Amino acid sequence: MSDTTPFLDQQLISGSLYGNQQRLAARTGALLSAKTSGRSAAEVISALALQACSSVGGLVLDIGCGRGASTVALARSLPRSRVLALDASAALLVAARHRLQQSGWQAATIQADFHQLPLPAGRAELAVAAFCLYHSPRPRRVLQEIARCMAPGGTVILATKSADSYAALDRLVAASGLDPQAETRPSLYGTFHSGNITALAASVLTVHDVRHETHRFRFHDLAHASAYLATSPKYRLPPGLSGNPTAFAERLSERLPDGPIETTSEVSYLAATVPG
């Protein structure tokens, strides 16, 4: 492995992280069930997109679409635009297509690496890259590739989180002794986060709007927290715990008192245009 963080390990990304949708679905489900405040990211992104789009039938890109939550929101908000969802994971694209089918909205999908998009230059009116650029060791290169695909004056919407998101959960794992170094492990958001999103975007694009929102979470107990913790590859855990929330919860309960766990995450949104 050439990178020191699992979140940049391309074999891991294409394998256990996103080779199927189960881990991401479990992770997202655990977070949503613990969320106590904070707007839906798809809601914010679709509102920003609606403000930006002016032409009828323009091409809209959802880059790193994942399981398609933002794709459906874009298709619903911009029904006369042509939405194209792209992701490197074939499994996640299957999930996105299923979500589109269930919603009744339409979008095309294509498997692609965001470092080299299979698209002509200067065609897209709008591009969204939400919660994905941190999987690149060179996010500026991805921004340059996105800009290549945009029409002059086209809008790019980016979203990410703070590097210290869910820090209370890292402290929990460290305190349990299951990974004493949990608080120092590389963050998922290490290369592209709330602290550098503006500077990176401004090196390629003309930034117009940056918003930071604090999201709050309350996990009911150790078992609830374990449903999320077991999905993270960041920790160095004893055998049998990664991907196994039941075993994770049992080990935590042996070492820590049970009870609610509260944590936060800063979510950042940025809207910019491609210089004309």
N, C-alpha and C positions, 0 to 999 in steps of 0.2 A: 504494500500500500504506500503510495507516494505522499498522501496527505495524513496529517496526524489526527484529524477529526473524522469520525464516522460519517458525518453529514456531507463530506466532500469525497467520500470513497465511492467511485462510480460503480464498482461491483456490488457494493452494499445497497446503493440507491436503486439499481436495477434489479436487485435480488430481494432481500427480506424487507427493505423499507417500502418499496413501491412495486414489487413484482406481482403483488396481488393487492386487492383493496381492503383486506381484512384489518391489517394493522392501522391504517389511516382511519377506517370507519370506527374502530374501537377507540382510538385516540380522540377523534372529534366528538364521538358520543359521550365519552367521559367528561370532556371539557364542557360541552354544552349543558350536561346535566348538573354541573357544578356552578355554572355561571349565574351571578346575581346582578350584574350590571354591565352595560356596554352594548352598543348597537351591533346588529348583524353586519359583518364585513360586506356581504353581498349587497345589502341594502345601501350602504355608504357608496360602494363602487358603482352601483347602477345609478344612483343619484348624480354622482360626478360625471358619469358617462352621458346621462341625459342632458346635462348642462353643456357638454362639449360637442355633441353631435349636431351638425346643422344640415347635412345633405341627406336626401332620401336615397336609400339603397347603397349607402357607403359600406366599405368593408371594415368590419370590427374584429379585432383579434383578441382572443382570450388565451394568453400564453402561460403555460404551466397550469392548465385548467383543473387538474386534479379530478375529483369526483363530480365536477360540473355545477357546483352551487352558483358560482359567479356566471357561468355560461347561461344558465337558465335565467338569472336575473337580468343579464344583458339582452337576451332574446326577448324577454317580456317588456323591458323598458324601451327597446329600440326595435319594434316589430317590423319596420320597413328597411332595416339595415341587414346586411349579410354577415352573420356571425360565424366566425371560424375558430374552433377550439383546438388548441395544440398542447400536447404533453408528450414527454419521452416515454411514459409508461403505457403500454398497450392495455394493461388491466384497468388502469384508471380511466382510460378512454371508453372502455366498455361500460364502466360505471356511469360515466358522464352521459353516454348515449342512452342508457336506461333511464337516467334521471330526466333527460330531455323528453323521452317518450312518455314517461309518467306525467310530466308537466303539460304536455300538449304543445310545447314550443319547439321550434326547429333551429338547428345549427349544424354546420358541417364539422367534422373532426378529422384530425390528421396527426399521426405520430411524428414527432420531430424533436431534435435537440435545439434548445434555444440559443446555443452558440452559433448555429448555422441553420437559419430558418429557410425552408424550401419555398420561398415566396419571392416574387419579383420586387424590384426596388420601387419606392414611391407610390404605393398603391393604397395603403390602409389609411382610413380617416381616424381611427381610434385603436389603441392597443392597451390592454390591461395585462399587467404582470403582477399578480398578487400572491404573496407568500411562496415564492419559488426561487428568487434570485440568490438567496443565501445558499443554495446548493451549487453555486458556481464559485470557484476560487478566484474568478476574474469577473465580477458582476458588471464592471464598466464595459468590458467587451460585449456582454449581453445587451447592455443598453445601446451600444453602437450598432449592433445587429438589428435591434428593434427599430432604431432611428432610420436605418437603411430602408426598411420596409414601409416607412411612413411617407405620406404625401406632405409637401411643405405646409407647415402650420398645423399638421395633425397633432392630436392629443395623446399623450401617454399617461396612464394612471398606474401608480406603483403602490404596493402595500407590503409592510413587513412589521416586525415587532422588535421591542427592545431586547438587547443582548441578555439582560438579567431577568427576562420574563420567567415567572413561576419560581422565583428564587427560594421561596419558602419551602417548596417541595425538595429542592436540592439540599436545603438545611435539614429537612426531615430524614432524607436518605443518609446524609453524613452522620447525623445524631444516632441513627440506628446502628451504625457500624457496618452496614452492608456494603457501603462504599465510602470510607472516611474522607476521600478526596472529591466527593460529589460536587461540592461548591466550586471547585477549580476546574472541573471538566469543561471542554470547549462547548460553547453555546450553539444550538441549532442556527441561531441568527448571527453567527460570528462574522461573516463576510459582508452581510447586508442587513443593517439594523437601524433602529430609530436614530441612533447617534450619527450615522454617516449617510443616511438616505439622501439628504439634501445636497451634500457636497458631491456625492457620486453622480446624482442626476444632473446637477448644474454643470458638470464637466462635459456633458454631452447635449443636454436639453436646456430649454429656457423654462425655469421653474416659476409657476404662478401661484400655487396653493399648497401648503403643507399643514396637515392636521394631526395632532396627537391625542389619542383618547385612552383613558385608563379603564381597563376591564377588570372586574373583580370576580373571584371564584370562592366558593365555600364547599369543600368536600365534606360530606357528612361524617365520615370516619376513615379509618385506615384502609378498609376494604375498598371504599369509593376512590380514595387517592391511588390505591394500587392499580385500579383499572386504567388509570392514565400512566402511572410510572412504569408499568410493565411494558408499555409500548415504546419507551425511549431507549435508543441504543447508546446514549451518552455515558451511562454508568458502567462501571466494571463490577459486576455482581457475582456472587457465588453461583455455581451451576444450577440450572433448573428454574431460575427466577425470571430471566428475560422472556417476555412473551407469555408469562404464566401469572396472571393477577391473583389467583387463589393462593398459590405458593408464596408470592410476594407479600400478600396481606398476612399470611400466617407467620412469616419470619418477622415482619414489622411488629406484630402484636406480641411476639415473644420479647421484644426489646424496648418497646415504647408504650406509654399509656394511650388508650384509644380515645377518640374524640374528634371534633371538627378540625379541619385544617383550612386556613384562609390564605389566599395568595393573589397576586395581581399580575397583569401584563399590560404594557403600553403598546398600543396598536397605532401605527403611523401610516397615513395616506398622503400621497403626493400627486399633484397634477401638473403636467408640464407640456410644452409644445416643441415640435421640431423646428429649429430655425428655418426660416423661409429662404 
